[in-house]
Amino acid sequence: MRNKLAGVVLLFTLLSINLAAPTLSAAANADRFTVAGKMLANIDQATWFSEGKSPHVIYVFFDPNCPYCRRIYTETRDQVKQNAIQIRWVPLGILATTSHGKAISILDARNPLKAFYENEDGYSASDGGAIDEALDGTDKAKRALDRNADLLRMAGFDAVPSILFRANNGQAILIHGAPPADRFKKILRYVQ
């Protein structure tokens, strides 16, 4: 009974901090959780790079030119440095004409995390991510981007950022968009 109550409390809390549109029906919420579970079950098909050394893992589907993805990056610096969270960044190239080439540059880099930092730390509102766009990338990186996009499309859309994690009650959670900073900090407390 206690676990069931904890699950209901977690679901209510997550919904009350605006993880989903407030008009979603119970059936729509159940479908969303089912999709999140399927995505987590297939996450090994994705290509990501990680930062942080925590057992609390979130996957962030991002585009190198996405300002909201950048916001998630900046808002998680303290948690990553304190090893309170491990972020597995799942690159996509879908927003702008340069996005695909920038995502390829990150994946083809000797150190993808370092290339990601270069992209995010030099981000500008006018140009997006700072990394140079690859004119031609490896087939391996291109296939990885395709698989990442396929996995995200499992949710029925291809919007970034999308945040995927398992909550501390075992429920798979998928968040579309970048929650406001105060809500995002609350959400991170529920990561298993």
Secondary structure, 3 states (H helix, E strand, C coil): CHHHHHHHHHHHHHHHCCCCCCCCCHHHHHHHHHHHHHHHHCHHHCCCEEECCCCCEEEEEECCCCHHHHHHHHHCHHHHHCCCCEEEEEECCCCCCCHHHHHHHHHHCCCHHHHHHHHHHCCECCCECCCCCCCCCCHHHHHHHHHHHHHHHCCCCCCCCEEEEEECCCCEEEEECCCCHHHHHHHHCCEC
